[in-house]
Amino acid sequence: MNQKRRKQISSVLKLLFFILFYSNTYSQYVFNSDAVPDRISLHNHTTMVNVANRDLNINYVISNFNSLNPSKLKTENDDLGFTQNNFWLKTVLRNNTNNKLSYYLETARPLTDLVELYTIDETTVIITKRISGDLIPYSKRSFDNRKIIFKIEIAPQSSQQLFIHLRSDGEAIKIPMILYSSESFIKMIANEQLFFGVFYGILLLAAIVYFFFFLALSEKVFLYYSLYVFFMGLLQFALDGFFFKFVTPNGGWLSNHAVLFIAIVAVFLSGKYSELFLKIKDNSKKIYTLFNVAYVLLFTLLLITILFPSLLLASYIFVNVLTLIFLLLIIFSIGHLYYTKKSIDPFFTTGISFLIIGFAVFILYNFGILPDNFFTKYSAKIGTGLEVIFLSLSMSNLIRNLKNEKNELNRLALIRSEEMNDLKSYFLSNISHELRTPLNAIMNLIDSISTEVEDEKIHKKCQIIKYSSNSLLSSVNDILDFSKIEKDELKLEVMPFDFSKVLENLNFNASNIAAEKGLSFEFSKSNSVPNFLIGDEARLTQIINNVLNNAIKFTSEGGVKFTVDSAIKSQNRASLKFTVVDSGIGIPKNKIDSIFDSFSQNNIDNKRKFGGLGLGLYIVKTLVDMQNGTIKMTSEINKGTTFEIMLDFDVEVKEEVVIVEQVPIACDLKGKSILVVEDNPINQMVIKMITKKWLNTEVAYANNGEEAIDLLKKSHFDIILMDLQMPVMDGYEATIAIRNGQAGVKNTNIPIIAITADVMEGTKQRVSEIGMNDYLSKPVKKEILYESILKLV
């Protein structure tokens, strides 16, 4: 009885299959023995029904398919648009050959949420179900491939009905119906892998390279471009089904929203990159505003996608609309720049053009206007790849432009630096002049007063003023020397000098300063120390004086010891050792290594307490190094500091002759006349004060170079004392005019001594170049002035 019932049911099902099979003969594809193709498009043999949001089962669909108003597919890759509807496809495969056929069926897009394939065999009338889709965990797919692929096997001389159910959450649904033989399937996969490898390789390489450029150059346009390329690649990665396969194989919320989120970010980055590259903000405020409005719309879309899942279909549509808006904005921006004749990189325009062409071909392919082949199928990727290549070339041009801009900025910075150096030199020259001019008057006047008064109190006050003036002059000299060191203009002179007098003056000055602070000062020198040396007397004095002044300044109790030793080397050369020991505050060990740096002090508290520029030891170290000497320092907190300076000098050999010196009663120029060219009344007064005690000396004064030339034309003078910085005609101009004969031929070779407060090396060199005979810096010492004049007249 049961066996008989089974036969009846089987007969009914076969009858049903027969009715369904022959009711739409156009819905079947027949394999004939004479031709078994490698690739078959079933769109001409497939019908489709749209059942909207109805969730139907396979039995209902089989029984009622014809009543659901089926329609035939129009193209190889029909596009159903953005939808959440359910679709059912039906086709029949008839194998008239005597061989078993095996094919691979490709249908739907990789990101379609659900694809169910139901196959009904003619012989057994058994319904077999297989599933795939973006919503199904990858491990549960019927076929291991990123695409929607099903393996189809048809027995000889038999038929199979195929019902396919498609559903998505709002993404566009495409329904290709392609059969591949095993050989053509393997070939197709191999070609895709090669193409994808090149495509994703180019994008990844460009993203990495330009991210490194961003790190190196800190230009935001490189960061946005790198991220744009990366997210464009990631978007294609998701559309191709790789994101689901390798990143979210178990499906879930992120998998379902990945394409939408990545697309939103990619569109934003494309706009931001283009905006920065084209400098939209600078070139058009209106277009810049439109870009910002578009950014707000993108951000709003992102919030809607997260907060309102029911609007997912609208989100997919809207992100494509915004993509089109951004593309139009970029095209409009390029057109605007060309219209306003602004420079724009041609590679950028070419890259955008390839992107537009690629997507245009892809859209035409989706509408079935263009045939289904490799180039039309992957035209969007080809366009994107070419876009990235040409945009990368435009970015290379940008790098070159940035390099050129940097070189230009460096050139301008160098010019500005040179201008600043010239300005600094001019400033220091003026500072030197402005400070040394009053110091010239103060020091000469106080020197004169101190020798004329007999009152001990007044004499002591004069000494205080003299020491203070010397301290100020020392600070001025330190500033100027620091500038010379920076510009590598500090030079050493080599000439004989009386070393015994140098030590005598150092001892005298240091002992007086120490006495004022209530400190003891001890000076000693060995018998082997030579009296006469050859070298730079002024710089040696400066070295020792700075160390002694520092020792006294940083000592509050106790005293300072100054010792000079000497060791005679071969060929009349002496190695001098200067030792300065104090009982002062000492220097911490962590400060010792930096004590010789510029603007360095023991610490900031000491600087406030003891004062000073912090340049003294820096200059000392520089001067010692310039003379191939050494300087060592040891120190202990609250116990004191010891400096040891080693310098080598040539010894001047002099025969010891007993000379009875006759001290002259006064300086006598024996009737010589002097023209003093000086605009400052105080300096004129100083010269008058110095020369009024000279016998047989006539002195005339001119306030500028022009007056000096007029006087030279009218009167005879034996020598000129020339200031450099004056109104109307300065000392340089006056000297050049005199040497050129503008003051008369007889005066072209008249001796000229520069007396200036400007002690810069450039000034000394220029004075010599224009023909001056000597150079004296203010404050002027009366003995040196007399000797210089006497030497020339």
C-alpha positions in Angstrom: 0.0 0.0 0.0 2.8 2.4 0.9 4.7 1.4 -2.1 1.7 2.1 -4.3 1.2 5.5 -2.7 4.8 6.4 -3.3 4.5 5.6 -7.0 1.4 7.8 -7.2 3.2 10.8 -5.5 6.1 10.3 -7.8 3.9 10.3 -10.8 2.2 13.5 -9.7 5.6 15.2 -9.2 6.8 14.1 -12.6 3.6 15.4 -14.1 4.1 18.7 -12.3 7.7 18.9 -13.5 6.6 18.2 -17.0 3.9 20.9 -16.9 6.5 23.4 -15.5 9.1 22.4 -17.9 7.0 22.7 -21.1 4.9 25.7 -20.0 7.8 28.1 -20.9 10.0 26.5 -23.4 11.9 29.7 -23.9 13.2 29.5 -20.3 15.4 26.5 -21.1 18.9 26.2 -22.4 19.7 23.0 -24.4 23.1 21.4 -24.5 23.5 19.6 -27.8 26.0 17.0 -28.5 27.6 18.9 -31.3 28.5 22.0 -29.3 29.3 22.3 -25.6 30.5 25.9 -25.0 33.0 27.1 -22.3 31.0 30.1 -21.4 27.2 30.6 -21.6 25.0 33.6 -20.7 21.6 32.4 -19.6 19.9 35.8 -19.6 17.9 34.9 -22.8 16.7 31.7 -21.0 15.9 33.2 -17.6 12.7 34.7 -16.3 12.4 36.9 -13.2 9.6 37.9 -10.8 9.6 40.7 -8.2 7.6 39.6 -5.2 8.5 42.8 -3.2 8.7 42.2 0.5 6.8 38.8 0.4 8.9 36.0 1.9 7.9 33.0 -0.2 9.0 29.4 0.1 10.2 27.3 -2.8 7.1 25.1 -3.1 4.9 28.1 -3.5 7.2 29.6 -6.1 7.3 26.4 -8.1 3.6 26.0 -8.1 2.7 29.7 -8.8 5.7 31.1 -10.7 3.8 31.7 -13.9 1.1 33.5 -12.0 3.6 36.0 -10.5 4.0 37.8 -13.9 7.5 36.6 -14.8 9.6 38.7 -17.3 12.6 37.8 -19.3 16.0 39.2 -18.5 17.1 41.9 -20.9 20.9 41.9 -20.7 23.8 39.7 -19.4 24.0 41.9 -16.3 20.6 43.3 -15.5 20.6 46.0 -12.9 17.6 46.0 -10.6 18.8 49.1 -8.7 18.9 49.9 -5.0 16.2 47.7 -3.5 15.2 45.6 -0.5 12.7 43.5 -2.5 12.8 39.7 -3.0 13.4 38.5 -6.5 13.0 35.0 -7.9 14.7 33.7 -11.1 13.9 30.6 -13.1 15.8 28.8 -15.8 15.9 25.3 -17.2 19.0 23.4 -18.3 18.6 20.5 -20.8 21.5 18.1 -21.4 20.9 16.3 -24.7 24.4 14.9 -24.7 25.5 11.5 -23.5 28.0 13.0 -21.1 27.7 14.4 -17.6 28.1 18.2 -17.7 29.8 20.2 -15.0 29.5 24.0 -14.9 30.0 26.9 -12.5 27.1 29.4 -12.3 27.9 33.0 -11.5 25.0 35.2 -10.4 24.3 38.3 -8.3 27.0 40.6 -6.9 29.4 39.5 -4.2 27.8 42.0 -1.7 24.2 40.7 -2.2 22.9 39.7 1.2 21.2 36.4 0.4 21.3 34.2 -2.7 19.5 30.8 -2.6 19.7 28.3 -5.4 17.1 25.5 -5.7 17.7 22.8 -8.3 15.1 20.3 -9.3 16.3 17.2 -11.1 13.9 15.8 -13.8 14.6 12.2 -13.0 14.4 12.2 -9.2 12.3 15.3 -8.7 14.5 16.1 -5.7 14.9 19.7 -4.6 18.4 20.6 -3.7 19.1 23.9 -1.8 22.4 25.8 -1.8 23.1 29.2 -0.2 25.5 32.1 -0.5 25.5 35.8 0.1 27.0 38.6 2.2 24.6 37.9 5.1 25.7 34.2 5.4 28.8 33.3 7.3 31.5 32.5 4.9 32.0 29.0 6.3 28.4 28.1 5.5 28.6 29.1 1.8 28.0 26.3 -0.7 31.0 27.3 -2.7 34.3 28.7 -1.4 34.7 31.8 -3.5 34.4 35.6 -3.0 31.8 35.6 -5.8 28.3 34.2 -5.8 29.2 30.9 -7.4 27.3 27.5 -7.5 28.5 24.3 -9.1 26.0 22.8 -11.5 26.1 19.1 -12.6 23.6 17.8 -15.2 23.3 14.0 -15.9 23.2 12.9 -19.5 19.9 13.1 -21.3 18.3 15.0 -18.4 17.0 18.4 -17.4 17.3 20.6 -14.3 15.1 23.5 -13.2 16.9 26.3 -11.4 15.1 28.7 -9.0 17.2 31.5 -7.5 16.1 33.7 -4.7 17.8 37.1 -4.3 17.5 39.7 -1.5 19.6 42.6 -0.3 19.3 45.3 2.4 19.4 48.2 -0.1 22.5 47.7 -2.2 22.0 47.6 -6.0 21.2 44.1 -7.2 22.7 42.8 -10.4 21.7 39.5 -11.9 24.2 38.0 -14.3 23.5 34.4 -15.2 26.8 33.0 -16.5 27.8 29.4 -16.8 31.5 28.6 -17.0 33.2 25.3 -17.8 35.9 24.2 -15.5 38.6 25.3 -17.8 37.1 28.7 -18.5 36.3 29.2 -14.8 39.9 28.6 -13.8 41.1 30.9 -16.6 38.7 33.6 -15.5 39.8 33.4 -11.9 43.5 33.5 -12.9 43.0 36.6 -15.0 41.1 38.2 -12.2 43.8 37.4 -9.7 46.5 39.0 -12.0 44.4 42.0 -12.6 43.4 42.4 -8.9 47.1 41.9 -7.9 48.2 44.8 -10.1 45.2 47.0 -9.2 45.4 46.6 -5.5 49.3 46.6 -5.6 49.3 50.0 -7.3 46.8 51.5 -4.8 48.6 50.1 -1.8 52.0 51.2 -3.0 50.7 54.7 -3.7 49.0 54.9 -0.3 52.2 53.9 1.5 54.6 56.0 -0.5 52.6 59.2 -0.1 52.0 58.5 3.6 55.8 58.5 4.0 55.9 61.8 2.0 53.4 63.2 4.5 55.6 62.1 7.4 58.6 63.7 5.8 57.1 66.9 4.5 54.1 67.4 7.0 51.9 68.5 4.1 48.2 67.6 4.8 47.5 67.1 1.1 49.8 64.0 1.1 48.0 62.5 4.1 44.5 63.0 2.5 45.8 61.6 -0.8 47.3 58.6 0.9 44.1 57.9 2.8 41.9 58.6 -0.3 43.8 55.9 -2.3 43.7 53.5 0.6 39.9 53.8 1.1 39.3 53.7 -2.6 41.1 50.4 -2.7 39.3 49.3 0.5 35.9 50.2 -1.2 36.8 48.1 -4.2 38.0 45.4 -1.9 34.6 45.3 -0.2 32.6 45.5 -3.5 34.6 42.5 -4.8 33.7 40.5 -1.8 37.2 40.3 -0.3 36.3 42.3 2.8 33.7 39.8 3.7 36.0 36.9 3.0 39.0 38.1 4.9 37.9 40.7 7.4 34.3 39.8 8.5 33.8 36.1 7.4 31.2 35.7 10.1 29.0 38.5 8.8 27.3 40.7 11.3 26.6 44.5 11.5 30.0 45.7 10.4 29.9 43.4 7.4 26.5 44.6 6.4 27.5 48.3 6.7 31.1 48.2 5.6 30.5 49.2 2.0 28.4 52.2 3.0 30.9 53.4 5.7 33.9 52.9 3.5 32.2 54.8 0.6 31.3 57.7 2.9 34.9 58.0 4.1 36.3 57.6 0.5 34.1 60.3 -0.9 35.0 62.7 2.0 38.7 62.1 1.4 38.4 62.5 -2.4 36.8 65.9 -1.8 39.3 67.0 0.9 42.3 65.9 -1.1 41.0 67.7 -4.3 40.1 70.8 -2.2 43.7 71.1 -0.8 45.5 70.1 -4.0 43.5 72.7 -6.1 43.8 75.3 -3.3 40.0 75.9 -3.4 40.0 78.0 -0.3 42.5 80.5 -1.9 41.0 80.4 -5.4 37.3 80.5 -4.8 35.5 81.1 -1.5 32.1 80.1 -3.0 33.3 76.7 -4.2 35.0 76.2 -0.8 31.7 76.8 0.8 30.0 74.3 -1.4 32.7 71.7 -0.4 32.0 72.4 3.2 28.2 72.0 2.7 28.9 68.6 1.0 31.0 67.5 4.0 28.1 68.3 6.3 25.8 66.2 4.2 28.3 63.3 4.3 28.5 63.6 8.1 24.7 63.7 8.3 24.5 60.6 6.2 26.9 58.8 8.5 24.8 59.6 11.5 21.6 58.5 9.8 23.2 55.2 8.8 24.2 54.5 12.4 21.1 55.9 14.2 18.3 54.9 11.8 18.9 51.4 10.3 15.5 51.4 8.7 16.8 54.1 6.3 19.5 51.9 5.0 18.0 51.8 1.4 17.9 55.6 1.3 21.5 55.8 2.6 22.8 53.6 -0.3 21.0 55.9 -2.8 22.1 59.1 -1.0 25.8 58.1 -0.8 25.8 57.6 -4.6 24.2 61.0 -5.1 26.8 62.6 -2.9 29.5 60.8 -4.9 28.2 62.3 -8.0 28.0 65.8 -6.3 31.6 65.6 -5.2 32.7 64.5 -8.7 30.8 67.4 -10.2 32.3 69.8 -7.6 35.8 68.6 -8.6 35.0 69.0 -12.3 33.5 72.4 -11.7 36.6 73.5 -9.7 38.9 72.4 -12.5 36.8 74.3 -15.0 36.8 77.4 -12.7 40.6 77.3 -12.4 41.0 77.0 -16.2 38.5 79.8 -16.7 40.3 82.1 -14.2 43.6 81.2 -15.8 45.0 79.7 -12.6 47.7 77.1 -12.9 46.5 73.5 -12.5 48.5 70.3 -12.9 47.5 68.5 -16.2 48.1 65.1 -14.6 45.4 65.9 -12.1 42.9 66.7 -14.8 43.9 63.6 -16.8 43.5 61.4 -13.7 40.0 62.8 -13.0 39.1 62.3 -16.7 40.1 58.6 -16.5 37.9 58.2 -13.4 35.0 59.8 -15.2 35.5 57.7 -18.3 35.8 54.5 -16.3 32.6 55.1 -14.3 30.8 56.2 -17.5 31.7 52.9 -19.2 30.7 51.0 -16.1 27.3 52.7 -16.0 26.7 52.0 -19.7 27.7 48.4 -19.1 25.2 48.2 -16.2 22.4 49.4 -18.4 23.3 46.8 -21.0 24.3 49.3 -23.6 27.8 48.0 -23.8 28.7 44.2 -24.1 29.9 42.1 -21.2 33.6 41.7 -21.5 36.7 42.1 -19.3 37.1 45.8 -20.0 33.5 46.9 -19.5 33.1 44.7 -16.5 36.2 46.2 -14.7 36.1 49.6 -16.3 35.5 51.3 -12.9 38.7 49.6 -11.6 40.7 50.5 -14.7 39.5 54.1 -14.4 40.3 54.2 -10.7 43.8 52.6 -11.3 44.6 55.1 -14.1 43.3 57.9 -11.9 45.6 56.9 -9.1 48.6 56.7 -11.5 48.0 60.1 -12.9 47.1 61.7 -9.6 50.4 60.2 -8.2 52.2 61.9 -11.1 50.5 65.1 -10.1 51.6 64.6 -6.5 55.1 64.1 -7.8 54.9 67.4 -9.5 53.6 68.8 -6.2 56.7 67.4 -4.5 58.9 69.1 -7.1 57.0 72.4 -6.7 57.3 72.2 -2.9 61.0 71.5 -3.3 61.4 74.5 -5.6 59.4 76.6 -3.2 61.6 75.4 -0.3 64.7 76.2 -2.4 63.2 79.7 -3.1 62.4 80.1 0.6 65.9 79.1 1.5 67.3 81.5 -1.0 65.1 84.3 0.4 66.0 83.2 3.9 69.7 83.4 3.0 69.2 86.8 1.5 67.3 87.8 4.6 70.0 86.3 6.8 72.6 88.2 5.0 70.5 91.4 5.3 70.1 90.6 9.0 73.8 90.1 9.4 74.4 93.4 7.7 71.8 95.0 9.8 73.3 93.4 13.0 76.7 94.6 11.9 75.3 98.1 11.3 73.5 97.9 14.7 76.6 96.8 16.5 78.6 99.4 14.8 76.1 102.1 15.9 76.0 100.6 19.4 79.7 100.7 19.6 79.8 104.3 18.4 77.0 105.4 20.7 78.5 103.8 23.8 82.1 104.5 23.1 81.6 108.1 22.4 80.4 109.1 25.9 82.9 106.6 27.4 85.6 108.4 25.5 84.6 111.6 27.3 84.1 110.0 30.7 87.3 108.0 30.8 89.5 110.8 29.5 87.9 113.4 31.7 88.1 111.3 34.8 91.7 110.4 34.0 92.5 114.1 33.7 90.6 115.0 36.9 92.2 112.2 38.9 95.7 113.5 38.0 94.9 117.1 38.8 93.1 116.8 42.1 94.9 116.2 45.4 91.8 115.5 47.6 92.0 111.8 48.4 88.2 111.4 48.6 87.7 112.9 45.1 90.6 110.7 43.8 88.9 107.6 45.1 85.6 108.5 43.6 87.4 109.2 40.3 88.9 105.7 40.5 85.4 104.2 41.1 84.1 106.0 38.0 87.2 104.8 36.1 86.7 101.2 37.1 83.0 101.4 36.3 83.7 102.8 32.9 86.2 100.1 32.3 83.6 97.5 33.3 81.1 99.0 30.8 83.7 99.1 28.1 84.5 95.5 28.8 80.9 94.5 28.3 80.7 96.5 25.1 83.9 94.7 23.9 82.4 91.3 24.9 79.3 92.0 22.8 81.4 93.1 19.8 83.8 90.2 20.2 80.8 87.8 20.3 79.6 89.2 17.0 83.0 88.8 15.5 83.3 85.2 16.6 79.9 84.4 15.1 81.0 85.9 11.8 84.4 84.4 12.0 85.9 87.9 11.9 88.0 87.8 15.1 91.6 88.2 14.2 94.8 88.0 16.2 97.7 90.5 15.9 101.3 89.5 16.1 103.7 92.1 17.4 106.2 92.6 20.2 104.9 93.8 23.5 106.1 94.4 27.1 104.7 91.4 29.0 105.9 92.7 32.3 103.8 95.9 31.9 100.8 93.7 31.0 101.2 91.7 34.2 101.7 94.9 36.2 98.5 96.5 34.9 96.5 93.2 35.4 97.8 93.0 39.0 97.0 96.7 39.6 93.5 96.6 38.3 92.6 93.2 39.9 94.0 94.2 43.3 92.0 97.4 43.3 88.7 95.7 42.4 89.4 93.0 45.0 90.1 95.6 47.6 86.8 97.4 46.9 85.0 94.1 47.8 87.2 93.5 50.9 89.0 90.5 49.3 92.6 89.6 49.4 94.5 89.4 46.2 97.9 87.7 45.7 100.0 87.9 42.6 103.2 86.0 42.0 105.3 85.1 39.0 108.3 82.9 38.6 111.7 84.2 37.6 111.6 82.4 34.3 108.8 84.5 33.0 110.1 86.6 30.1 109.6 90.4 30.0 109.0 90.7 26.3 106.8 88.5 24.1 105.5 88.5 20.5 101.8 88.1 20.0 98.5 89.9 20.6 98.8 91.9 23.7 95.2 93.1 23.8 93.8 89.6 23.5 96.1 88.2 26.2 95.1 91.0 28.5 91.4 90.3 27.7 91.8 86.5 28.5 93.5 87.0 31.9 91.3 90.0 32.8 88.1 88.2 32.1 89.2 85.2 34.3 90.3 87.5 37.1 87.2 89.6 37.0 85.0 86.4 37.1 87.0 85.1 40.1 86.6 88.3 42.0 82.9 88.7 41.0 81.9 85.2 42.2 83.9 85.5 45.5 82.3 87.0 48.5 84.8 86.0 51.2 88.4 85.1 51.2 90.4 86.1 48.2 91.9 85.4 44.8 95.4 84.2 43.9 97.0 84.8 40.5 100.1 83.0 39.5 102.2 83.0 36.3 104.8 80.4 35.5 106.9 79.8 32.4 108.8 77.1 30.8 111.2 78.1 28.0 111.1 75.9 24.9 113.5 75.7 22.0 113.9 78.5 19.5 113.0 81.3 21.9 109.5 80.1 22.6 107.9 80.2 26.1 105.1 78.2 27.5 103.2 80.3 29.9 100.9 78.9 32.6 98.3 81.3 34.2 96.6 80.0 37.3 93.7 81.8 39.0 92.4 80.4 42.3 89.4 81.8 44.1 87.5 80.9 47.3 84.1 81.7 45.7 80.8 79.9 45.4 82.1 77.2 43.0 80.4 75.6 40.1 78.2 72.4 40.2 79.5 69.4 38.3 76.5 69.4 36.0 77.3 72.9 34.9 81.1 72.5 34.3 80.7 71.2 30.7 78.6 74.2 29.7 80.4 76.9 31.6 82.3 78.0 28.4 79.1 78.2 26.3 77.8 81.6 25.2 75.4 83.3 27.6 76.2 80.8 30.3 76.2 81.5 34.0 76.6 79.2 37.0 72.8 79.4 37.4 70.1 81.9 37.0 70.1 82.9 40.7 73.8 83.7 40.4 73.2 85.7 37.3 70.7 87.9 39.2 73.0 88.2 42.1 76.3 88.8 40.4 75.3 90.2 37.0 77.1 89.9 33.7 76.4 89.0 30.2 77.7 85.4 30.4 80.0 86.0 27.4 83.3 86.3 29.2 84.4 82.7 29.5 83.0 81.9 26.1 85.3 84.6 24.6 88.2 83.4 26.7 87.8 79.8 25.5 87.6 81.0 21.9 90.7 83.2 22.2 92.6 80.4 23.9 91.6 78.0 21.2 92.7 80.5 18.5 96.2 80.5 20.0 96.3 76.7 20.2 96.3 76.9 24.0 94.4 75.0 26.7 92.1 76.0 29.5 91.2 73.7 32.4 88.9 74.3 35.3 88.2 72.5 38.6 85.6 73.6 41.0 83.9 72.6 44.2 80.7 74.1 45.6 81.2 76.7 48.3 85.0 76.1 48.3 86.2 77.8 45.1 87.3 77.4 41.5 90.7 77.0 39.8 91.5 78.0 36.3 94.6 76.9 34.5 95.5 78.5 31.1 98.4 77.4 29.0 99.6 79.6 26.1 102.7 79.6 24.0 104.4 82.8 22.8 107.6 83.7 21.0 110.0 85.5 23.2 111.4 88.8 21.9 115.2 88.9 22.5 116.5 92.3 23.6 119.9 93.2 24.8 119.9 94.6 28.3 121.1 98.2 28.0 121.0 100.5 30.9 119.2 103.6 29.6 118.7 106.7 31.6 115.3 107.9 30.5 114.6 111.5 30.4 111.0 112.0 31.0 109.7 114.9 28.8 108.0 117.7 30.6 105.3 117.8 27.9 104.4 116.5 24.4 105.9 118.6 21.7 104.9 118.4 18.0 107.3 121.2 17.1 104.8 123.4 15.2 102.7 120.8 13.5 99.1 121.5 12.9 96.2 119.0 13.4 92.8 119.0 11.7 90.2 117.3 13.9 87.1 116.2 11.9 84.5 115.3 14.6 80.8 116.2 14.8 80.3 115.4 18.5 81.0 118.4 20.8 82.0 116.1 23.7 84.6 114.3 21.6 85.9 117.7 20.4 86.2 118.7 24.1 88.1 115.5 24.8 90.6 116.2 22.0 91.0 119.8 23.2 91.6 118.6 26.7 94.3 116.2 25.5 96.1 118.5 23.1 96.0 121.7 25.2 99.0 120.4 27.1 101.0 119.7 24.0 103.6 122.2 23.0 103.9 123.8 19.6 100.7 122.2 18.4 97.9 123.9 16.4 94.5 122.3 16.3 91.5 123.2 14.1 88.1 121.6 14.1 85.6 120.6 11.4 82.1 119.3 12.2 81.9 117.0 9.1 83.9 115.9 6.0 82.6 118.7 3.8 83.9 121.4 6.3 87.2 119.5 6.5 87.7 119.7 2.7 86.9 123.4 2.7 89.4 124.0 5.5 92.1 122.0 3.7 91.6 124.1 0.6 92.2 127.3 2.6 94.8 126.3 5.2 97.7 124.0 5.6 97.5 121.0 8.0 100.1 118.3 8.7 97.7 115.5 9.9 94.0 114.8 10.1 92.2 113.0 13.0 89.0 111.7 11.2 85.8 110.5 12.8 83.9 108.0 10.6 80.2 108.5 11.4 79.2 112.1 10.7 76.3 114.0 9.0 76.6 115.7 5.6 79.8 113.9 4.6 81.1 111.0 6.8 84.7 110.1 7.3 84.8 107.5 4.5 83.5 109.9 1.9 85.8 112.7 3.1 88.9 110.4 3.0 88.1 109.2 -0.5 87.5 112.8 -1.7 90.9 113.9 -0.1 92.8 111.0 -1.7 91.2 111.9 -5.1 92.5 115.4 -4.9 89.2 117.2 -4.1 90.9 119.0 -1.2 93.9 120.0 -3.4 96.7 118.0 -4.9 99.0 118.9 -2.1 96.7 117.2 0.4 96.3 113.9 -1.4 98.9 112.2 0.7 98.2 113.9 4.0 98.3 111.5 7.0 94.8 110.5 8.2 94.1 108.7 11.4 90.7 107.2 12.0 89.4 107.9 15.5 86.1 106.1 15.8 84.0 104.2 18.3 83.3 101.6 15.6 85.7 98.6 16.3 84.2 96.1 13.9 86.7 94.2 11.7 85.0 95.3 8.6 85.5 98.9 9.6 89.2 98.4 10.2 89.5 96.7 6.8 87.6 99.5 5.0 89.6 102.2 6.7 92.8 100.6 5.3 91.3 100.1 1.9 90.3 103.8 1.4 93.8 105.0 2.3 93.8 106.0 6.0 97.2 105.7 7.7 96.1 104.5 11.1 93.1 103.5 13.2 92.4 104.3 16.8 89.3 103.3 18.7 87.5 105.3 21.3 88.1 105.8 24.2 91.4 107.3 23.1 94.4 107.1 25.4 96.4 110.3 25.2 99.7 108.5 25.1 98.7 106.3 22.2 97.3 109.3 20.4 100.5 111.2 20.7 102.7 108.3 19.6 100.5 107.7 16.6 100.6 111.3 15.5 104.3 111.6 16.2 105.0 108.5 14.1 103.2 110.0 11.0 104.4 113.6 11.2 
